Amino acid sequence: MNSLAFSRDRLLIATLALVLVAALVAPGWMRFLLQVSMSAGLVALGVMLQMRLGLVSFGQGLYYCIGGYTAAMLAVFAGITDILALAAAGTVMTGLVAYIAGFLMRRYRGIFFAMLSLALSMILYGILVKARALGSTDGFNIHHLSLLGFSLQGEVKQLATYSLTIVCVLASVLASRRYLSSSVGTVAEAIRENELRVEYLGSSAQVLVHYTYVLAALISGLGGVLFALAIGHVDPLMVYWSTSGQFVFVALLSGTVSVVAPLIGMLLLEVVRMYAMAASPNTWQIILGTVMLAVIIFIPKGLFSVIMPQNRGDRT
């Protein structure tokens, strides 16, 4: 592993932690922007983990949605409003679904993996839009949240959910970094280069894909929970194909050289989107598309490849 790349990765993680903690005293709108972008960035991180294996998931919104809906349904229908319990429940439910689906997904590669992941997500979308009890296409709101028995309202609610986001984002980044640096993560990455050789070495490529698939789903489901707590609302658009496509775009534009890259990439995307909408409310998509196209043309390996060049032997 390239020691310089490793040092830069650690510096990026430390910088991310500093920015997130410093935002506790920032204006509310800035905290909200960071909270939403970091929540969605976790899903892009899940996509990036699979890209390190040479797999692209066009349906990662499936687990984003499962996490968010699980938390929202427990809060509204079961009366469980503690944000720690909701985060744990949403993540566990996502992991269970991913573990079961993984037995199917791990058998496919390339376009078949991408399309199957998309198909699973659209099945859930079809179910949700027909579920009147869950608000159909409108979704439903989360009205009450609490922490350790204390009701959360207004500014206190935002600070509490943002603090939870800080902890969850940093834990996810460190867990992903640890996984990719471990022997299992290193062998799993070798699948992208030569899956047959991995099998000859005595490791099961399908099992390693399964591990990564579940880890990516857990992180994505946690992102869905955090997003639902930040917005206070869930709807079927969380699992729609365009939402999943956004996560893939961010992972591609950010690059795979660092576990921090998708999070920062999602933040940059939200900032560009915000200013584009302010500058040109009716044609902001053109501005956003132009920026994305420029990155693809001039920095094909992603934004972070500029500051963290990835050599063949790098693992971060």
Backbone as numpy.savetxt, mean C-alpha at the origin, in Angstrom:
# Nx Ny Nz CAx CAy CAz Cx Cy Cz
25.23 -7.41 -1.07 24.38 -6.21 -1.07 25.26 -4.96 -1.07
24.89 -3.99 -1.83 25.65 -2.76 -1.93 25.51 -1.98 -0.62
26.67 -1.73 0.06 26.62 -1.06 1.36 26.16 0.37 1.24
26.49 1.04 0.13 26.06 2.42 -0.06 24.54 2.49 -0.20
23.96 1.56 -0.97 22.51 1.53 -1.12 21.83 1.25 0.21
22.44 0.36 1.02 21.88 0.05 2.32 21.88 1.29 3.22
22.99 2.04 3.21 23.09 3.24 4.04 22.08 4.29 3.61
21.92 4.45 2.31 20.94 5.41 1.80 19.52 4.99 2.17
19.26 3.69 2.14 17.93 3.21 2.50 17.63 3.51 3.97
18.61 3.28 4.83 18.43 3.59 6.25 18.23 5.09 6.46
18.95 5.90 5.69 18.79 7.35 5.79 17.39 7.77 5.36
16.87 7.15 4.30 15.52 7.47 3.84 14.47 7.09 4.88
14.64 5.95 5.52 13.70 5.52 6.55 13.73 6.49 7.74
14.94 6.88 8.14 15.07 7.83 9.25 14.45 9.18 8.89
14.66 9.62 7.65 14.08 10.89 7.20 12.56 10.82 7.18
12.03 9.71 6.69 10.58 9.53 6.68 10.02 9.59 8.09
10.67 8.92 9.03 10.21 8.94 10.42 10.23 10.35 10.98
11.29 11.10 10.69 11.41 12.47 11.19 10.30 13.35 10.63
10.03 13.23 9.33 8.99 14.04 8.69 7.62 13.72 9.28
7.32 12.45 9.45 6.01 12.05 9.96 5.81 12.53 11.40
6.83 12.40 12.22 6.72 12.84 13.62 6.63 14.37 13.69
7.43 15.07 12.89 7.41 16.53 12.89 6.04 17.07 12.48
5.34 16.32 11.63 4.03 16.78 11.16 2.97 16.78 12.25
3.28 16.23 13.42 2.34 16.28 14.55 2.04 17.72 14.96
2.98 18.62 14.72 2.78 20.03 15.09 2.50 20.88 13.85
2.30 20.23 12.71 2.01 20.95 11.46 0.52 21.26 11.37
0.12 22.11 10.44 -1.31 22.40 10.25 -2.11 21.13 9.95
-3.38 21.16 10.29 -4.22 19.98 10.13 -4.28 19.47 8.70
-4.32 20.38 7.71 -4.42 19.95 6.32 -3.18 19.18 5.89
-2.03 19.58 6.44 -0.80 18.89 6.06 -0.76 17.49 6.66
-1.20 17.37 7.91 -1.27 16.06 8.54 -2.23 15.15 7.78
-3.36 15.72 7.36 -4.34 14.93 6.63 -3.77 14.44 5.30
-3.05 15.33 4.60 -2.43 14.94 3.33 -1.43 13.81 3.53
-0.60 13.94 4.56 0.37 12.89 4.85 -0.33 11.59 5.25
-1.39 11.71 6.04 -2.10 10.54 6.52 -2.71 9.75 5.36
-3.36 10.45 4.46 -4.01 9.79 3.32 -2.96 9.21 2.37
-1.92 9.98 2.07 -0.91 9.50 1.13 -0.11 8.33 1.70
0.20 8.36 2.99 0.93 7.26 3.60 0.08 5.98 3.65
-1.22 6.14 3.90 -2.11 4.98 3.91 -2.15 4.32 2.55
-2.34 5.12 1.51 -2.34 4.58 0.15 -0.95 4.11 -0.25
0.07 4.77 0.27 1.44 4.38 -0.04 1.78 2.98 0.43
1.14 2.54 1.51 1.37 1.18 1.99 0.92 0.16 0.96
-0.16 0.46 0.25 -0.63 -0.46 -0.80 0.37 -0.48 -1.95
0.89 0.68 -2.30 1.93 0.74 -3.34 3.17 -0.03 -2.90
3.47 0.00 -1.61 4.58 -0.79 -1.08 4.31 -2.28 -1.27
3.06 -2.70 -1.04 2.70 -4.09 -1.28 2.88 -4.48 -2.74
2.51 -3.58 -3.63 2.71 -3.83 -5.06 4.20 -3.95 -5.37
5.00 -3.07 -4.78 6.44 -3.08 -5.03 7.09 -4.37 -4.55
6.65 -4.89 -3.41 7.21 -6.15 -2.91 7.01 -7.28 -3.90
5.85 -7.28 -4.55 5.58 -8.32 -5.54 6.36 -8.06 -6.83
6.57 -6.79 -7.15 7.36 -6.45 -8.33 8.80 -6.93 -8.18
9.31 -6.98 -6.96 10.67 -7.47 -6.74 10.79 -8.94 -7.14
9.65 -9.65 -7.20 9.63 -11.04 -7.65 9.32 -11.15 -9.15
9.11 -9.99 -9.79 8.74 -10.00 -11.18 7.25 -10.14 -11.41
6.44 -9.93 -10.36 5.00 -10.04 -10.45 4.36 -8.67 -10.28
3.32 -8.41 -11.06 2.61 -7.14 -10.96 1.14 -7.44 -10.66
0.65 -6.88 -9.56 -0.74 -7.10 -9.15 -1.59 -5.90 -9.58
-2.53 -6.16 -10.48 -3.47 -5.13 -10.89 -4.74 -5.15 -10.03
-4.71 -5.93 -8.96 -5.88 -6.00 -8.10 -5.55 -5.83 -6.63
-4.50 -5.06 -6.33 -4.11 -4.88 -4.93 -5.16 -4.11 -4.15
-6.04 -3.41 -4.85 -7.15 -2.74 -4.18 -8.06 -3.71 -3.45
-8.00 -4.99 -3.81 -8.81 -6.01 -3.13 -8.53 -6.00 -1.63
-7.25 -6.00 -1.27 -6.89 -6.06 0.15 -6.98 -4.70 0.82
-6.76 -3.67 0.05 -6.99 -2.30 0.53 -8.45 -2.15 0.97
-9.34 -2.68 0.15 -10.77 -2.59 0.42 -11.19 -3.50 1.58
-10.67 -4.71 1.61 -11.02 -5.65 2.68 -10.64 -5.07 4.04
-9.44 -4.50 4.12 -9.01 -3.89 5.37 -9.92 -2.75 5.80
-10.22 -1.85 4.85 -11.07 -0.70 5.17 -12.48 -1.11 5.53
-13.07 -2.00 4.76 -14.45 -2.43 5.02 -14.56 -3.23 6.31
-13.56 -4.04 6.61 -13.60 -4.80 7.87 -13.63 -3.86 9.06
-12.76 -2.86 9.06 -12.73 -1.89 10.15 -14.04 -1.11 10.22
-14.55 -0.68 9.07 -15.79 0.12 9.05 -16.99 -0.70 9.51
-17.08 -1.95 9.09 -18.21 -2.79 9.48 -18.18 -3.11 10.97
-17.00 -3.34 11.51 -16.90 -3.58 12.95 -17.29 -2.34 13.75
-16.89 -1.17 13.26 -17.20 0.08 13.96 -18.69 0.39 13.91
-19.32 0.17 12.75 -20.71 0.57 12.56 -21.69 -0.50 13.02
-21.42 -1.75 12.69 -22.39 -2.81 12.95 -22.12 -3.61 14.22
-20.85 -3.66 14.64 -20.51 -4.43 15.83 -20.20 -3.56 17.04
-20.11 -2.26 16.84 -19.85 -1.34 17.95 -18.43 -1.36 18.46
-17.50 -1.94 17.70 -16.09 -1.95 18.10 -15.44 -0.70 17.50
-15.16 0.26 18.33 -14.69 1.55 17.83 -13.23 1.86 18.16
-12.58 1.00 18.95 -11.19 1.26 19.31 -10.30 1.14 18.07
-9.52 2.17 17.78 -8.75 2.20 16.54 -7.66 1.13 16.51
-7.14 0.75 17.68 -6.14 -0.31 17.71 -6.77 -1.66 17.36
-7.97 -1.91 17.91 -8.67 -3.15 17.61 -9.08 -3.20 16.14
-9.51 -2.08 15.61 -9.93 -2.03 14.21 -8.75 -2.29 13.28
-7.60 -1.69 13.61 -6.41 -1.89 12.78 -5.98 -3.36 12.80
-6.03 -3.96 13.98 -5.64 -5.37 14.10 -6.62 -6.28 13.36
-7.91 -6.02 13.53 -8.93 -6.87 12.91 -8.88 -6.77 11.39
-8.74 -5.55 10.87 -8.67 -5.37 9.43 -7.47 -6.06 8.82
-6.33 -5.97 9.52 -5.11 -6.60 9.01 -5.21 -8.12 9.05
-5.75 -8.65 10.14 -5.88 -10.10 10.27 -6.84 -10.66 9.22
-7.97 -10.00 9.03 -8.92 -10.46 8.03 -8.30 -10.47 6.63
-7.55 -9.42 6.34 -6.87 -9.35 5.05 -5.88 -10.50 4.89
-5.13 -10.77 5.95 -4.17 -11.86 5.90 -4.82 -13.22 5.67
-5.97 -13.45 6.30 -6.67 -14.72 6.13 -7.14 -14.90 4.69
-7.73 -13.84 4.14 -8.20 -13.91 2.75 -7.02 -14.13 1.80
-5.93 -13.39 2.03 -4.76 -13.50 1.15 -4.13 -14.89 1.26
-4.12 -15.46 2.46 -3.54 -16.79 2.64 -4.31 -17.83 1.82
-5.63 -17.72 1.84 -6.46 -18.65 1.06 -6.29 -18.41 -0.43
-6.40 -17.14 -0.85 -6.26 -16.81 -2.27 -4.86 -17.12 -2.79
-3.88 -17.08 -1.89 -2.51 -17.31 -2.30 -2.26 -18.69 -2.88
-3.05 -19.68 -2.45 -2.88 -21.02 -2.99 -3.20 -21.06 -4.48
-4.07 -20.16 -4.92 -4.38 -20.04 -6.34 -3.38 -19.13 -7.04
-3.11 -17.96 -6.45 -2.28 -16.95 -7.09 -0.85 -17.43 -7.30
-0.33 -18.21 -6.39 1.09 -18.60 -6.47 1.39 -19.52 -7.65
0.37 -20.01 -8.31 0.56 -20.92 -9.45 0.76 -20.16 -10.77
0.54 -18.83 -10.76 0.55 -18.08 -12.01 1.66 -17.04 -12.02
2.09 -16.67 -13.22 3.12 -15.67 -13.40 2.73 -14.73 -14.53
3.43 -13.62 -14.64 3.24 -12.71 -15.76 1.84 -12.14 -15.85
1.33 -12.08 -17.09 0.04 -11.46 -17.34 -1.09 -12.24 -16.68
-0.90 -13.55 -16.48 -1.94 -14.36 -15.85 -2.11 -13.98 -14.38
-0.99 -13.73 -13.70 -1.04 -13.28 -12.31 -1.73 -11.91 -12.23
-1.36 -11.02 -13.13 -1.92 -9.67 -13.13 -3.43 -9.68 -13.37
-3.86 -10.44 -14.36 -5.28 -10.46 -14.71 -6.12 -11.20 -13.67
-5.55 -12.25 -13.08 -6.29 -12.97 -12.04 -6.48 -12.11 -10.80
-5.45 -11.36 -10.44 -5.58 -10.45 -9.29 -6.64 -9.39 -9.57
-6.67 -8.91 -10.80 -7.69 -7.93 -11.19 -9.08 -8.54 -11.14
-9.21 -9.77 -11.60 -10.51 -10.44 -11.61 -11.05 -10.61 -10.19
-10.20 -11.00 -9.26 -10.63 -11.18 -7.87 -11.12 -9.86 -7.27
-10.41 -8.79 -7.58 -10.81 -7.49 -7.03 -12.14 -7.03 -7.61
-12.37 -7.30 -8.89 -13.62 -6.87 -9.50 -14.80 -7.71 -9.05
-14.55 -8.94 -8.64 -15.61 -9.76 -8.04 -16.10 -9.10 -6.75
-15.16 -8.67 -5.92 -15.54 -7.98 -4.68 -16.26 -6.67 -4.99
-15.80 -5.96 -6.00 -16.47 -4.72 -6.39 -17.93 -4.99 -6.76
-18.17 -6.04 -7.54 -19.53 -6.37 -7.93 -20.41 -6.72 -6.74
-19.82 -7.39 -5.75 -20.58 -7.75 -4.55 -20.95 -6.50 -3.76
-19.99 -5.59 -3.61 -20.22 -4.40 -2.78 -21.26 -3.45 -3.40
-21.22 -3.29 -4.72 -22.18 -2.37 -5.34 -23.61 -2.92 -5.28
-23.74 -4.23 -5.05 -25.08 -4.83 -4.93 -25.54 -4.94 -3.48
-24.64 -4.66 -2.54 -24.95 -4.82 -1.12 -25.58 -3.55 -0.57
-26.91 -3.52 -0.51 -27.61 -2.32 -0.02 -27.31 -2.06 1.45
-27.11 -3.11 2.21 -26.83 -2.94 3.64 -25.51 -2.21 3.88
-24.63 -2.24 2.87 -23.33 -1.57 2.99 -23.29 -0.28 2.19
-24.47 0.22 1.81 -24.53 1.50 1.12 -24.37 1.42 -0.38
-24.27 0.21 -0.92 -24.13 0.03 -2.36 -22.98 0.91 -2.90
-23.20 1.65 -3.97 -22.13 2.44 -4.59 -21.70 3.63 -3.73
-22.55 4.05 -2.78 -22.22 5.20 -1.94 -21.35 4.83 -0.75
-21.34 3.56 -0.36 -20.60 3.17 0.81 -21.27 3.66 2.09
-20.51 3.77 3.17 -21.08 4.26 4.42 -19.99 4.90 5.28
-20.42 5.67 6.28 -19.50 6.45 7.11 -19.19 5.75 8.43
-18.05 6.09 8.98 -17.66 5.67 10.33 -17.85 6.89 11.23
-18.81 6.83 12.13 -19.16 8.02 12.90 -18.40 8.15 14.21
-18.10 7.02 14.85 -17.50 7.09 16.18 -16.23 6.25 16.24
-15.19 6.83 16.84 -13.94 6.12 17.07 -13.49 6.38 18.51
-12.70 5.45 19.04 -12.22 5.60 20.40 -10.81 5.02 20.50
-10.16 5.30 21.62 -8.84 4.76 21.89 -8.74 4.43 23.37
-8.61 3.15 23.66 -8.49 2.68 25.05 -9.63 3.20 25.93
-10.83 3.24 25.39 -12.01 3.64 26.15 -12.33 5.11 26.08
-11.47 5.92 25.48 -11.71 7.36 25.39 -12.25 7.70 24.00
-13.35 8.42 23.95 -13.95 8.81 22.68 -13.07 9.83 21.97
-12.97 9.68 20.66 -12.14 10.58 19.85 -13.02 11.49 19.02
-12.77 12.78 19.12 -13.55 13.76 18.37 -12.63 14.87 17.87
-12.97 15.44 16.72 -12.30 16.63 16.22 -10.80 16.48 16.08
-10.06 17.47 16.60 -8.62 17.51 16.49 -7.95 16.33 17.18
-8.51 15.92 18.31 -7.96 14.77 19.04 -8.05 13.51 18.19
-9.17 13.36 17.50 -9.35 12.20 16.62 -8.30 12.17 15.52
-8.06 13.32 14.89 -7.07 13.35 13.81 -5.67 13.05 14.33
-5.33 13.62 15.49 -4.01 13.37 16.06 -3.83 11.90 16.42
-4.89 11.29 16.96 -4.80 9.88 17.35 -4.65 8.98 16.13
-5.46 9.20 15.12 -5.38 8.36 13.93 -4.09 8.61 13.16
-3.62 9.86 13.18 -2.35 10.17 12.51 -1.18 9.50 13.25
-1.21 9.53 14.57 -0.16 8.87 15.35 -0.15 7.37 15.08
-1.35 6.78 14.97 -1.42 5.36 14.62 -0.83 5.12 13.23
-1.09 6.03 12.32 -0.54 5.91 10.97 0.98 5.93 10.99
1.57 6.82 11.80 3.03 6.89 11.92 3.59 5.53 12.34
3.02 4.99 13.40 3.52 3.72 13.94 3.38 2.60 12.91
2.22 2.52 12.28 1.95 1.44 11.33 2.82 1.56 10.08
3.01 2.77 9.58 3.82 2.97 8.39 5.28 2.59 8.66
5.82 3.07 9.76 7.21 2.76 10.07 7.39 1.27 10.35
6.44 0.65 11.03 6.52 -0.79 11.29 6.47 -1.58 9.98
5.62 -1.15 9.06 5.50 -1.84 7.77 6.77 -1.69 6.94
7.33 -0.49 6.95 8.57 -0.25 6.20 9.71 -1.09 6.76
9.85 -1.11 8.07 10.92 -1.89 8.69 10.72 -3.39 8.48
9.46 -3.85 8.57 9.18 -5.27 8.34 9.49 -5.66 6.90
9.14 -4.80 5.96 9.43 -5.07 4.55 10.92 -5.10 4.30
11.62 -4.12 4.89 13.08 -4.06 4.74 13.73 -5.31 5.34
13.22 -5.72 6.48 13.75 -6.92 7.13 13.50 -8.16 6.27
12.33 -8.25 5.70 11.99 -9.41 4.87 12.87 -9.49 3.64
13.04 -8.36 2.95 13.84 -8.36 1.73 15.31 -8.65 2.01
15.77 -8.31 3.21 17.17 -8.54 3.56 17.42 -9.93 4.13
16.33 -10.64 4.47 16.46 -11.97 5.05 16.80 -12.99 3.97
17.19 -14.18 4.40 17.52 -15.24 3.45 16.30 -15.62 2.62
15.13 -15.65 3.25 13.91 -15.99 2.52 13.60 -14.94 1.46
13.69 -13.67 1.85 13.42 -12.59 0.90 14.42 -12.57 -0.24
15.68 -12.89 0.06 16.71 -12.89 -0.98 16.45 -13.99 -2.00
16.12 -15.18 -1.51 15.82 -16.29 -2.41 14.55 -16.00 -3.20
13.56 -15.38 -2.54 12.32 -15.05 -3.23 12.57 -14.10 -4.39
13.48 -13.16 -4.19 13.81 -12.22 -5.27 14.45 -12.91 -6.46
15.14 -14.01 -6.19 15.80 -14.74 -7.27 14.80 -15.34 -8.25
13.53 -15.44 -7.83 12.50 -15.96 -8.72 12.37 -15.09 -9.96
12.55 -13.80 -9.79 12.45 -12.88 -10.93 13.50 -13.18 -11.98
14.69 -13.59 -11.54 15.79 -13.85 -12.47 15.72 -15.24 -13.08
15.48 -16.24 -12.24 15.46 -17.61 -12.74 14.72 -18.51 -11.76
13.44 -18.70 -11.99 12.63 -19.50 -11.07 13.05 -20.96 -11.06
13.47 -21.47 -12.22 13.87 -22.86 -12.30 15.10 -23.13 -11.45
16.04 -22.18 -11.44 17.24 -22.35 -10.63 16.91 -22.35 -9.14
15.93 -21.54 -8.75 15.48 -21.54 -7.35 14.98 -22.92 -6.95
14.24 -23.55 -7.85 13.74 -24.90 -7.57 14.89 -25.89 -7.46
15.91 -25.75 -8.32 17.06 -26.65 -8.27 17.83 -26.51 -6.96
17.79 -25.30 -6.39 18.49 -25.05 -5.12 17.76 -25.64 -3.93
16.55 -26.17 -4.17 15.81 -26.82 -3.10 14.72 -25.99 -2.47
14.48 -24.79 -3.00 13.42 -23.93 -2.48 12.21 -24.00 -3.39
11.04 -23.91 -2.79 9.80 -23.93 -3.57 9.44 -22.52 -3.99
9.44 -22.27 -5.29 9.10 -20.94 -5.79 7.67 -20.57 -5.44
6.76 -21.53 -5.50 5.36 -21.25 -5.20 5.18 -20.84 -3.74
5.89 -21.51 -2.84 5.79 -21.16 -1.41 6.35 -19.77 -1.16
7.46 -19.43 -1.78 8.06 -18.12 -1.60 7.17 -17.01 -2.16
6.54 -17.28 -3.31 5.58 -16.32 -3.86 4.41 -16.15 -2.91
3.98 -17.25 -2.32 2.86 -17.22 -1.37 3.20 -16.34 -0.17
4.41 -16.50 0.37 4.85 -15.68 1.51 4.78 -14.19 1.16
5.36 -13.85 0.02 5.39 -12.44 -0.37 4.00 -11.90 -0.66
3.17 -12.72 -1.27 1.80 -12.32 -1.58 1.03 -11.99 -0.30
1.17 -12.82 0.72 0.48 -12.58 2.00 1.03 -11.34 2.69
2.36 -11.18 2.70 2.95 -10.00 3.32 2.46 -8.73 2.63
2.44 -8.73 1.30 1.97 -7.57 0.55 0.51 -7.28 0.87
-0.29 -8.33 1.03 -1.71 -8.15 1.35 -1.89 -7.59 2.76
-1.12 -8.07 3.71 -1.21 -7.57 5.09 -0.92 -6.07 5.14
0.14 -5.66 4.46 0.50 -4.24 4.43 -0.59 -3.43 3.73
-1.13 -3.96 2.64 -2.17 -3.25 1.89 -3.45 -3.15 2.71
-3.81 -4.22 3.41 -5.00 -4.19 4.26 -4.87 -3.19 5.39
-3.67 -3.12 5.97 -3.43 -2.12 7.01 -3.58 -0.71 6.45
-3.09 -0.51 5.22 -3.27 0.79 4.57 -4.73 1.12 4.38
-5.55 0.12 4.03 -6.98 0.33 3.88 -7.65 0.74 5.18
-7.24 0.12 6.27 -7.79 0.48 7.58 -7.44 1.92 7.92
-6.18 2.28 7.75 -5.73 3.63 8.07 -6.45 4.68 7.21
-6.67 4.34 5.94 -7.39 5.25 5.05 -8.83 5.43 5.52
-9.48 4.34 5.89 -10.86 4.41 6.36 -10.97 5.24 7.64
-10.01 5.08 8.53 -10.03 5.85 9.78 -9.76 7.33 9.51
-8.92 7.62 8.54 -8.60 9.02 8.22 -9.78 9.71 7.55
-10.40 9.05 6.58 -11.50 9.64 5.82 -12.82 9.53 6.58
-12.97 8.46 7.34 -14.24 8.22 8.02 -15.31 7.70 7.08
-14.87 7.06 5.98 -15.83 6.59 4.98 -15.20 5.49 4.15
-15.99 4.53 3.73 -15.54 3.49 2.79 -16.57 3.36 1.68
-16.11 3.01 0.48 -17.02 2.78 -0.64 -16.35 1.84 -1.63
-17.12 1.27 -2.57 -16.56 0.27 -3.50 -15.43 0.77 -4.38
-15.28 2.09 -4.52 -14.18 2.60 -5.35 -12.82 2.19 -4.80
-12.76 1.80 -3.54 -11.49 1.35 -2.97 -10.96 0.11 -3.68
-11.86 -0.68 -4.27 -11.45 -1.92 -4.92 -11.59 -1.84 -6.44
-11.99 -0.69 -6.97 -12.19 -0.56 -8.40 -10.84 -0.62 -9.12
-10.87 -1.02 -10.40 -9.63 -1.26 -11.14 -8.76 0.00 -11.25
-9.40 1.16 -11.34 -8.61 2.39 -11.47 -7.83 2.70 -10.20
-8.38 2.33 -9.04 -7.67 2.52 -7.78 -6.44 1.62 -7.73
-6.62 0.35 -8.10 -5.49 -0.57 -8.13 -4.45 -0.11 -9.15
-4.91 0.44 -10.28 -3.99 0.95 -11.29 -3.13 2.07 -10.76
-3.70 2.91 -9.90 -2.94 4.01 -9.31 -1.79 3.48 -8.47
-2.03 2.41 -7.73 -0.97 1.83 -6.91 0.16 1.28 -7.78
-0.21 0.67 -8.89 0.80 0.14 -9.81 1.61 1.29 -10.42
0.93 2.37 -10.81 1.61 3.53 -11.38 2.62 4.09 -10.39
2.22 4.22 -9.14 3.12 4.78 -8.13 4.33 3.88 -7.93
4.11 2.57 -7.87 5.22 1.64 -7.70 6.18 1.72 -8.88
5.65 1.85 -10.09 6.49 1.95 -11.28 7.25 3.27 -11.32
6.56 4.36 -10.99 7.18 5.68 -11.05 8.22 5.87 -9.95
8.01 5.21 -8.82 8.94 5.36 -7.69 10.16 4.48 -7.85
9.96 3.30 -8.42 11.05 2.36 -8.54 11.07 1.37 -7.39
11.92 0.37 -7.51 11.96 -0.70 -6.50 13.27 -0.70 -5.71
14.00 0.40 -5.72 15.31 0.42 -5.08 15.23 0.60 -3.56
14.07 1.01 -3.05 13.94 1.25 -1.61 12.51 1.00 -1.18
12.34 0.51 0.04 11.01 0.29 0.58 10.30 1.61 0.89
11.07 2.69 0.95 10.47 4.00 1.22 9.93 4.63 -0.06
10.46 4.20 -1.20 10.13 4.83 -2.47 8.62 4.91 -2.76
7.84 3.83 -2.59 6.41 3.92 -2.89 5.67 4.93 -2.01
6.09 5.06 -0.76 5.43 6.00 0.15 5.69 7.44 -0.27
6.94 7.74 -0.58 7.27 9.09 -1.03 6.66 9.35 -2.40
6.65 8.32 -3.24 6.04 8.47 -4.56 4.57 8.79 -4.48
3.86 8.13 -3.57 2.43 8.41 -3.40 2.22 9.83 -2.87
3.07 10.27 -1.95 2.97 11.63 -1.44 3.17 12.64 -2.56
4.19 12.42 -3.39 4.45 13.34 -4.51 3.28 13.35 -5.48
2.69 12.18 -5.72 1.54 12.11 -6.61 0.37 12.93 -6.07
0.12 12.82 -4.77 -0.99 13.56 -4.16 -0.71 15.06 -4.18
0.55 15.46 -3.98 0.89 16.88 -4.02 0.70 17.44 -5.43
1.19 16.69 -6.43 1.01 17.13 -7.82 -0.47 17.20 -8.17
-1.23 16.20 -7.74 -2.66 16.19 -8.01 -3.35 17.40 -7.36
-2.97 17.70 -6.12 -3.58 18.82 -5.41 -3.33 20.14 -6.11
-2.07 20.39 -6.50 -1.75 21.65 -7.16 -2.29 21.70 -8.58
-2.35 20.56 -9.24 -2.91 20.52 -10.60 -4.39 20.86 -10.57
-5.10 20.34 -9.59 -6.53 20.63 -9.46 -6.76 22.10 -9.11
-5.85 22.66 -8.30 -5.98 24.07 -7.95 -5.69 24.98 -9.13
-4.70 24.59 -9.95 -4.30 25.42 -11.09 -5.26 25.28 -12.26
-5.79 24.07 -12.45 -6.66 23.83 -13.61 -7.73 22.81 -13.23
-8.81 23.26 -12.58 -9.83 22.33 -12.09 -10.44 21.43 -13.15
-10.52 21.91 -14.38 -11.19 21.15 -15.43 -10.25 20.26 -16.25
-8.97 20.54 -16.20 -8.02 19.77 -17.01 -6.82 19.30 -16.18
-7.02 19.11 -14.89 -5.90 18.72 -14.04 -5.33 17.36 -14.41
-6.15 16.49 -15.02 -5.66 15.18 -15.42 -4.55 15.28 -16.46
-4.63 16.31 -17.31 -3.60 16.50 -18.33 -2.25 16.81 -17.68
-2.29 17.69 -16.67 -1.05 18.05 -15.96 -0.46 16.83 -15.27
-1.32 16.09 -14.57 -0.86 14.91 -13.86 -0.30 13.87 -14.83
-0.99 13.66 -15.94 -0.53 12.71 -16.94 0.79 13.11 -17.56
0.97 14.41 -17.79 2.22 14.91 -18.37 3.40 14.66 -17.45
3.20 14.91 -16.16 4.27 14.67 -15.18 4.63 13.19 -15.15
3.62 12.33 -15.12 3.87 10.89 -15.09 4.57 10.42 -16.36
4.17 10.95 -17.49 4.79 10.58 -18.76 6.25 11.01 -18.80
6.54 12.20 -18.27 7.91 12.69 -18.25 8.81 11.79 -17.40
8.28 11.34 -16.27 9.06 10.44 -15.41 9.35 9.12 -16.13
8.33 8.58 -16.79 8.49 7.30 -17.49 9.54 7.41 -18.59
9.54 8.54 -19.32 10.46 8.71 -20.45 11.88 8.98 -19.99
12.04 9.90 -19.03 13.38 10.34 -18.65 13.98 9.56 -17.49
13.13 8.94 -16.66 13.65 8.16 -15.52 12.93 6.81 -15.53
13.21 5.95 -16.48 12.46 4.69 -16.64 12.55 3.74 -15.46
13.61 3.86 -14.66 13.76 2.97 -13.50 13.13 3.54 -12.24
12.46 4.68 -12.36 11.79 5.26 -11.21 12.55 6.44 -10.63
11.82 7.28 -9.92 12.41 8.49 -9.35 13.58 8.19 -8.43
13.46 7.14 -7.63 14.48 6.89 -6.62 15.74 6.27 -7.19
15.70 5.85 -8.46 16.91 5.34 -9.08 17.94 6.45 -9.27
17.51 7.71 -9.20 18.41 8.84 -9.36 19.33 8.97 -8.14
18.76 8.77 -6.95 19.54 8.93 -5.73 20.04 7.61 -5.17
19.44 6.49 -5.63 19.86 5.17 -5.16 20.01 4.24 -6.35
21.08 4.38 -7.12 21.28 3.48 -8.27 21.32 2.04 -7.81
20.61 1.18 -8.54 20.50 -0.22 -8.15 21.43 -1.07 -9.00
22.40 -1.67 -8.37 23.28 -2.58 -9.07 22.67 -3.96 -9.09
23.22 -4.84 -9.88 22.64 -6.17 -10.04 22.60 -6.94 -8.73
23.58 -6.68 -7.87 23.64 -7.42 -6.61 22.90 -6.78 -5.47
22.28 -5.63 -5.66 21.60 -4.96 -4.58 20.38 -5.73 -4.16
20.06 -5.63 -2.88 18.87 -6.27 -2.37 17.90 -5.29 -1.79
18.21 -4.01 -1.80 17.31 -3.02 -1.22 16.77 -2.12 -2.27
